[in-house]
Amino acid sequence: MSNVHEVFYRDPRRVIHQMLANPDYKDSMDFSPYRAFDNDGVRQYQHLMSGDWAWDQAVSPHLITRFWNSQFLNVGHDSPRSNDI
């Protein structure tokens, strides 16, 4: 029980800010979901944002219903501090 362990920690918010500010990622990040198709009309799944999960998160009937019912208040954020990012 007297073992010594070295622990490394990085602030996730700072890491994300640094990643988004990195010009190497400029043309490599997809910020919105998309659907890609080949010449035969077959759906192509290449990255996270080309998948059904990302599409369903952005085009959710639940969110649309809440928006049109004027209840669109901080939807998708678990904490009030998430707007501070």
C-alpha positions in Angstrom: 0.0 0.0 0.0 3.0 2.3 -0.1 3.3 2.3 -3.9 3.8 5.7 -5.5 2.0 6.4 -8.7 2.4 9.4 -10.9 -0.9 10.8 -12.3 -1.2 13.0 -15.3 -4.2 15.2 -15.8 -5.2 17.7 -18.5 -8.2 20.0 -18.4 -10.6 18.6 -21.0 -12.0 22.0 -21.9 -8.5 23.4 -22.5 -7.6 20.3 -24.6 -10.7 20.8 -26.8 -10.0 24.5 -27.2 -6.5 23.7 -28.3 -7.7 21.1 -30.7 -10.2 23.4 -32.3 -7.6 26.2 -32.6 -5.1 23.9 -34.3 -4.9 24.7 -38.0 -4.0 21.1 -38.9 -7.7 20.2 -38.1 -9.1 23.1 -40.2 -10.3 21.0 -43.2 -10.6 17.7 -41.3 -13.4 18.2 -38.8 -17.1 17.9 -39.5 -19.2 20.1 -37.2 -22.6 18.9 -38.4 -24.0 15.6 -39.4 -24.2 14.7 -43.1 -25.3 11.8 -45.3 -23.0 10.7 -48.1 -24.0 8.5 -51.1 -21.9 6.9 -53.8 -22.8 7.2 -57.5 -25.2 4.2 -57.2 -27.2 5.9 -54.4 -25.8 3.6 -51.7 -25.2 5.3 -48.4 -21.6 5.6 -47.3 -20.5 5.6 -43.7 -17.1 7.1 -43.2 -16.9 9.2 -40.0 -19.0 9.8 -36.8 -20.9 12.6 -38.4 -21.9 10.5 -41.4 -23.7 8.0 -39.1 -27.3 7.6 -38.0 -26.6 8.5 -34.4 -25.2 12.0 -35.2 -28.0 12.6 -37.7 -30.6 11.5 -35.2 -29.1 13.8 -32.5 -29.3 16.8 -34.8 -32.7 16.0 -36.4 -34.5 14.8 -33.4 -38.4 14.9 -33.4 -38.1 15.5 -29.6 -36.0 18.7 -30.1 -38.3 19.9 -33.0 -41.4 19.4 -30.8 -39.8 21.3 -27.9 -38.7 24.1 -30.2 -42.1 24.6 -31.7 -43.8 24.5 -28.3 -41.7 27.4 -27.2 -40.0 25.2 -24.6 -36.5 25.4 -26.3 -34.6 26.1 -23.1 -31.0 24.8 -22.8 -32.0 21.6 -24.6 -29.1 19.1 -24.8 -27.1 20.6 -22.0 -27.0 18.8 -18.7 -25.6 21.6 -16.7 -26.2 25.4 -16.6 -22.4 25.9 -17.0 -22.2 24.2 -20.4 -22.8 27.6 -22.1 -19.6 28.9 -20.5 -17.4 26.8 -22.8 
